[in-house]
Amino acid sequence: MNYSGIKYTDMVNGEGIRVSIFVSGCTHHCQECFNFKTWDKDYGDLFTLEVENQIFEYFKKYDKSIKGLSLLGGDPTFKDNIPVLIEFLTKFKNKFPSKDIWIWSGYTWEVISQSEELFSLVKLCHILVDGKFKIDEKDLTLKWRGSRNQRVIDIQKSIDTQSIIKYIL
């Protein structure tokens, strides 16, 4: 898996101060995407064990300041990213159980919950921002998303109730 960048003190992509990883690879190709270079799965740098360990060390060093981890892109739910992110998130959750994980996907909850492959990744996270960015529904006043069709979903509550539970903003 490649990534285009890591923001170590991000306050835009999720609640609180976060570490945000922008992965490469996306098949949605949303019109006027803000990060279109990441559509190419080979864009950026290889996500290595060294990079993973740098992220873990950062969380150890700034544990009290950082609320969690955010996965954006491209699309973290791009097929090639799923196995790498499952392995990474499994380690992350074991090392930092009190940190939350946000994930953005061009797929909707309905599609994700019907796909064993997609769901295997998303269920490791706490909050999902779902759906493609739609230029005709663009709204710059929204938190954590770019268009009105996108939803901010509490993943674990949605799994427990077997219905979509929106995250209370």
DRENZA-172215 format. One line per 3 residues: their letters; for each residue z, x, y of N, C-alpha, C, CB. Coordinates in steps of 0.02 Angstrom, whole numbers, plus 50000, padded with zeros to 5 digits. Glycine has a CB too. Example, Ala and Ser with C-alpha at 12.3 -4.5 7.8 and 13.67 -1.06 7.14 Angstrom:
residues 2
as = 50390 50660 49716 50390 50615 49775 50390 50660 49835 50452 50565 49776 ~ 50354 50642 49888 50357 50684 49947 50394 50645 50002 50286 50704 49970
This chain:
residues 169
mny = 50000 50043 49941 50000 50000 50000 50000 50045 50062 50061 49952 50000 ~ 49962 50024 50111 49963 50059 50175 49999 50017 50227 49890 50074 50199 ~ 50021 50049 50280 50053 50014 50335 50026 50043 50400 50131 50021 50332
sgi = 50024 50001 50451 49996 50024 50516 50051 50049 50562 49958 49968 50549 ~ 50113 50030 50550 50167 50054 50592 50234 50026 50572 50152 50036 50664 ~ 50286 50058 50597 50354 50035 50586 50389 50036 50654 50393 50080 50533
kyt = 50418 49980 50673 50457 49976 50735 50530 49976 50714 50440 49912 50778 ~ 50567 50026 50736 50636 50034 50714 50687 49996 50757 50654 50106 50714 ~ 50668 49973 50814 50713 49932 50855 50673 49874 50883 50746 49974 50912
dmv = 50653 49829 50841 50611 49772 50859 50656 49712 50873 50559 49756 50803 ~ 50646 49680 50930 50685 49620 50947 50640 49559 50956 50725 49632 51010 ~ 50577 49565 50934 50529 49510 50942 50515 49475 50876 50464 49537 50972
nge = 50514 49512 50822 50492 49485 50758 50550 49467 50713 50447 49535 50722 ~ 50586 49414 50734 50644 49391 50697 50705 49393 50741 50656 49433 50635 ~ 50759 49369 50715 50821 49363 50752 50859 49430 50753 50865 49308 50722
gir = 50883 49449 50812 50922 49510 50818 50879 49573 50819 50971 49515 50762 ~ 50912 49630 50817 50877 49694 50814 50856 49707 50742 50922 49753 50841 ~ 50793 49725 50732 50764 49729 50665 50723 49792 50656 50722 49668 50650
vsi = 50710 49809 50594 50659 49857 50577 50600 49816 50552 50684 49910 50522 ~ 50542 49826 50584 50482 49787 50566 50429 49834 50537 50454 49749 50627 ~ 50405 49815 50479 50352 49853 50446 50288 49812 50450 50370 49869 50371
fvs = 50235 49842 50477 50170 49809 50483 50126 49836 50428 50138 49821 50554 ~ 50116 49797 50375 50077 49819 50318 50003 49806 50331 50099 49782 50254 ~ 49960 49841 50293 49888 49833 50299 49862 49790 50242 49853 49901 50300
gct = 49808 49755 50256 49776 49712 50207 49785 49639 50225 49802 49727 50138 ~ 49730 49605 50236 49733 49533 50250 49664 49502 50239 49757 49520 50324 ~ 49663 49446 50206 49600 49411 50193 49592 49349 50236 49595 49392 50120
hhc = 49641 49333 50278 49639 49271 50317 49592 49277 50378 49708 49253 50340 ~ 49590 49336 50409 49545 49350 50465 49547 49296 50518 49474 49358 50439 ~ 49607 49283 50543 49617 49232 50594 49580 49251 50659 49692 49222 50609
qec = 49548 49201 50689 49513 49212 50752 49563 49236 50805 49476 49147 50775 ~ 49546 49289 50841 49586 49319 50893 49653 49346 50867 49599 49268 50948 ~ 49654 49369 50806 49713 49401 50777 49734 49459 50822 49699 49426 50705
fnf = 49800 49465 50834 49824 49519 50878 49825 49587 50842 49894 49503 50903 ~ 49816 49587 50776 49823 49649 50738 49765 49655 50687 49891 49651 50701 ~ 49704 49641 50710 49646 49637 50666 49631 49702 50629 49586 49616 50705
ktw = 49651 49759 50656 49638 49822 50621 49672 49824 50553 49663 49881 50664 ~ 49726 49786 50546 49763 49787 50482 49732 49743 50429 49835 49764 50494 ~ 49676 49711 50444 49641 49673 50392 49619 49720 50336 49579 49636 50422
dkd = 49601 49781 50355 49578 49832 50307 49639 49860 50270 49538 49888 50343 ~ 49640 49852 50204 49697 49875 50165 49707 49951 50167 49689 49852 50093 ~ 49656 49987 50187 49659 50060 50190 49678 50086 50260 49594 50090 50169
ygd = 49689 50040 50307 49705 50061 50375 49777 50088 50377 49698 50001 50424 ~ 49787 50139 50417 49854 50165 50427 49873 50219 50377 49905 50110 50425 ~ 49938 50222 50363 49966 50273 50320 49992 50244 50254 50022 50310 50356
lft = 49994 50286 50203 50019 50265 50138 50095 50255 50141 50001 50317 50084 ~ 50118 50200 50113 50189 50185 50109 50217 50223 50049 50203 50107 50103 ~ 50248 50279 50062 50273 50324 50010 50348 50317 50000 50255 50397 50027
lev = 50374 50350 49948 50446 50352 49938 50481 50386 49998 50463 50389 49873 ~ 50448 50434 50028 50476 50468 50086 50484 50418 50144 50431 50527 50108 ~ 50434 50377 50156 50438 50326 50209 50493 50276 50192 50370 50291 50218
enq = 50494 50254 50130 50546 50208 50107 50616 50236 50120 50537 50192 50032 ~ 50625 50299 50102 50690 50331 50112 50708 50339 50186 50691 50400 50078 ~ 50658 50350 50229 50670 50354 50301 50697 50286 50326 50606 50373 50338
ife = 50669 50232 50301 50692 50165 50320 50763 50155 50297 50645 50110 50291 ~ 50777 50173 50235 50845 50165 50208 50895 50207 50249 50848 50186 50134 ~ 50877 50268 50266 50922 50311 50306 50935 50280 50375 50892 50381 50313
yfk = 50884 50251 50404 50892 50219 50469 50942 50161 50464 50824 50194 50496 ~ 50935 50121 50412 50982 50065 50402 51053 50090 50391 50960 50022 50343 ~ 51060 50145 50355 51127 50173 50345 51157 50197 50411 51125 50232 50295
kyd = 51116 50232 50450 51140 50260 50513 51158 50207 50564 51087 50306 50542 ~ 51119 50153 50567 51129 50103 50619 51149 50035 50589 51065 50094 50660 ~ 51186 50038 50535 51205 49978 50498 51233 49922 50541 51254 49996 50445
ksi = 51279 49938 50586 51313 49887 50625 51267 49856 50678 51373 49916 50659 ~ 51215 49891 50698 51170 49868 50752 51112 49825 50727 51143 49926 50789 ~ 51089 49838 50666 51028 49807 50642 51043 49745 50600 50986 49857 50602
kgl = 51010 49690 50618 51021 49627 50582 50980 49623 50518 51004 49568 50627 ~ 50919 49651 50519 50879 49645 50459 50811 49679 50462 50870 49575 50443 ~ 50770 49659 50414 50704 49688 50402 50651 49634 50412 50699 49719 50331
sll = 50595 49651 50443 50540 49604 50451 50476 49635 50421 50529 49587 50526 ~ 50439 49594 50385 50376 49615 50354 50319 49575 50384 50379 49606 50276 ~ 50274 49610 50418 50217 49578 50451 50154 49615 50432 50227 49576 50528
ggd = 50101 49601 50466 50040 49636 50448 49986 49630 50500 50014 49611 50384 ~ 49925 49630 50471 49902 49613 50405 49940 49555 50376 49907 49672 50360 ~ 49948 49557 50311 49984 49505 50276 50023 49535 50218 49936 49450 50250
ptf = 50090 49532 50221 50130 49559 50165 50113 49526 50099 50204 49551 50180 ~ 50088 49463 50101 50071 49428 50039 50000 49441 50016 50082 49354 50047 ~ 49967 49490 50046 49902 49514 50022 49913 49542 49952 49871 49568 50071
kdn = 49870 49524 49906 49878 49539 49835 49900 49611 49820 49814 49525 49799 ~ 49868 49660 49851 49884 49730 49837 49953 49751 49861 49833 49775 49868 ~ 49981 49714 49909 50046 49732 49937 50105 49705 49896 50052 49705 50008
ipv = 50093 49653 49858 50148 49618 49824 50189 49663 49778 50120 49561 49784 ~ 50159 49700 49731 50201 49741 49686 50242 49794 49722 50157 49775 49634 ~ 50212 49826 49773 50247 49878 49810 50306 49847 49848 50199 49915 49859
lie = 50294 49791 49880 50347 49760 49920 50402 49731 49876 50317 49705 49963 ~ 50385 49705 49817 50437 49681 49772 50484 49738 49752 50405 49649 49708 ~ 50455 49795 49735 50496 49853 49716 50538 49876 49775 50450 49911 49692
flt = 50508 49880 49834 50544 49902 49894 50600 49853 49911 50495 49909 49953 ~ 50585 49788 49912 50636 49739 49931 50693 49735 49880 50604 49670 49938 ~ 50678 49745 49817 50731 49746 49767 50781 49802 49781 50701 49754 49696
kfk = 50755 49861 49797 50798 49917 49815 50836 49902 49880 50757 49982 49822 ~ 50799 49876 49929 50829 49861 49994 50887 49813 49988 50776 49833 50042 ~ 50877 49759 49950 50930 49709 49942 50991 49737 49906 50903 49648 49903
nkf = 50980 49782 49860 51037 49814 49825 51075 49860 49872 51012 49854 49765 ~ 51041 49895 49916 51073 49942 49961 51104 49908 50022 51022 49994 49985 ~ 51072 49853 50044 51093 49820 50106 51098 49744 50097 51044 49836 50164
psk = 51144 49722 50055 51148 49650 50039 51164 49604 50098 51199 49640 49986 ~ 51192 49632 50151 51210 49589 50208 51152 49581 50258 51270 49618 50243 ~ 51097 49616 50248 51040 49612 50294 50992 49558 50273 51004 49680 50297
diw = 50964 49523 50323 50915 49471 50307 50844 49500 50309 50921 49411 50355 ~ 50799 49465 50276 50729 49487 50271 50684 49430 50293 50712 49511 50198 ~ 50643 49444 50342 50593 49396 50366 50524 49419 50343 50596 49389 50444
iws = 50481 49371 50326 50414 49386 50304 50364 49338 50336 50409 49384 50226 ~ 50307 49364 50357 50254 49323 50385 50197 49321 50334 50229 49352 50453 ~ 50166 49262 50327 50110 49254 50281 50059 49205 50310 50135 49229 50212
gyt = 49996 49220 50299 49943 49174 50318 49940 49114 50271 49877 49209 50318 ~ 49974 49119 50214 49977 49063 50167 50033 49015 50188 49988 49088 50094 ~ 50025 48952 50172 50077 48903 50186 50128 48903 50129 50047 48833 50195
wev = 50186 48875 50144 50238 48868 50093 50211 48832 50032 50299 48829 50122 ~ 50170 48780 50043 50143 48741 49987 50102 48785 49940 50100 48684 50014 ~ 50062 48829 49968 50021 48875 49926 50066 48927 49893 49966 48910 49970
isq = 50111 48956 49932 50156 49008 49905 50198 48981 49848 50202 49035 49961 ~ 50227 48923 49855 50272 48896 49804 50235 48876 49740 50309 48836 49831 ~ 50169 48870 49743 50130 48854 49684 50099 48916 49650 50075 48806 49702
see = 50110 48974 49680 50082 49036 49654 50140 49081 49629 50039 49073 49707 ~ 50142 49094 49566 50195 49137 49538 50194 49206 49572 50186 49145 49462 ~ 50134 49233 49583 50128 49299 49613 50156 49300 49685 50055 49322 49613
lfs = 50134 49254 49727 50158 49251 49796 50232 49235 49799 50118 49198 49835 ~ 50254 49187 49758 50324 49165 49759 50371 49221 49737 50332 49104 49715 ~ 50348 49263 49691 50390 49318 49666 50410 49365 49723 50354 49358 49612
lvk = 50368 49372 49773 50385 49413 49832 50426 49373 49882 50321 49439 49865 ~ 50402 49315 49900 50433 49276 49954 50504 49256 49937 50391 49215 49969 ~ 50519 49242 49874 50587 49221 49857 50639 49276 49866 50588 49197 49784
lch = 50617 49338 49875 50662 49394 49889 50684 49396 49963 50630 49461 49870 ~ 50653 49353 50003 50665 49353 50075 50707 49293 50096 50598 49353 50113 ~ 50726 49292 50159 50768 49238 50186 50730 49189 50229 50825 49267 50226
ilv = 50684 49216 50271 50647 49175 50318 50573 49189 50310 50670 49188 50391 ~ 50533 49135 50308 50460 49139 50304 50429 49108 50366 50434 49105 50239 ~ 50384 49144 50398 50341 49114 50449 50274 49105 50415 50336 49160 50516
dgk = 50256 49042 50404 50197 49028 50361 50138 49003 50401 50216 48978 50308 ~ 50079 49011 50371 50017 48984 50398 49978 49033 50440 50032 48924 50438 ~ 49913 49022 50441 49868 49063 50481 49880 49051 50555 49794 49049 50462
fki = 49867 49102 50595 49866 49092 50667 49803 49053 50683 49867 49161 50705 ~ 49811 48999 50721 49753 48958 50742 49748 48959 50817 49761 48884 50716 ~ 49692 48985 50841 49682 48994 50912 49686 48928 50950 49615 49028 50925
dek = 49663 48874 50920 49665 48809 50955 49735 48779 50958 49617 48760 50921 ~ 49783 48810 50922 49853 48789 50925 49899 48844 50953 49876 48768 50855 ~ 49868 48893 50985 49906 48949 51014 49957 48922 51064 49858 49000 51048
dlt = 50017 48950 51060 50071 48929 51105 50117 48988 51116 50110 48867 51077 ~ 50113 49019 51174 50152 49079 51189 50226 49065 51200 50124 49113 51249 ~ 50246 49001 51202 50317 48984 51212 50355 48982 51146 50323 48918 51247
lkw = 50321 48987 51090 50354 48982 51025 50389 49048 51007 50303 48965 50970 ~ 50446 49042 50975 50480 49101 50949 50450 49121 50882 50556 49089 50942 ~ 50437 49184 50873 50420 49215 50809 50354 49193 50778 50475 49201 50761
rgs = 50314 49157 50814 50249 49135 50788 50201 49125 50846 50256 49070 50746 ~ 50138 49124 50830 50088 49120 50883 50055 49053 50893 50036 49169 50870 ~ 50057 49010 50842 50025 48945 50849 50069 48889 50820 49957 48945 50814
rnq = 50059 48828 50846 50102 48771 50829 50101 48752 50755 50082 48712 50870 ~ 50048 48767 50720 50044 48750 50649 50090 48792 50606 49972 48758 50625 ~ 50109 48850 50630 50152 48895 50592 50224 48870 50593 50148 48968 50619
rvi = 50258 48878 50536 50326 48855 50530 50373 48913 50515 50332 48802 50475 ~ 50435 48907 50537 50487 48956 50522 50532 48922 50471 50527 48978 50587 ~ 50530 48947 50408 50560 48912 50351 50618 48952 50322 50508 48900 50297
diq = 50673 48918 50309 50730 48948 50274 50713 48947 50199 50797 48908 50289 ~ 50696 49004 50173 50670 49008 50104 50722 48986 50053 50648 49079 50089 ~ 50782 49012 50056 50832 48997 50005 50852 48923 50006 50894 49041 50015
ksi = 50861 48894 50065 50877 48823 50069 50819 48780 50043 50894 48803 50141 ~ 50758 48802 50056 50699 48766 50032 50694 48769 49956 50635 48795 50064 ~ 50711 48826 49928 50712 48832 49855 50766 48787 49826 50723 48906 49833
dtq = 50826 48789 49855 50882 48749 49830 50868 48674 49832 50944 48765 49870 ~ 50837 48651 49885 50825 48579 49894 50757 48556 49868 50832 48560 49966 ~ 50715 48604 49851 50646 48590 49830 50608 48550 49883 50645 48553 49764
sii = 50623 48565 49946 50586 48536 50002 50588 48587 50059 50616 48467 50024 ~ 50542 48581 50106 50539 48629 50160 50596 48616 50208 50471 48624 50197 ~ 50636 48668 50218 50692 48666 50266 50675 48717 50320 50762 48682 50231
kyi = 50663 48692 50380 50647 48737 50435 50710 48773 50458 50617 48698 50494 ~ 50699 48835 50477 50754 48876 50504 50771 48849 50572 50734 48952 50508 ~ 50834 48840 50585 50856 48814 50649 50856 48871 50699 50927 48782 50644
l = 50815 48862 50750 50805 48915 50800 50862 48917 50850 50740 48904 50836
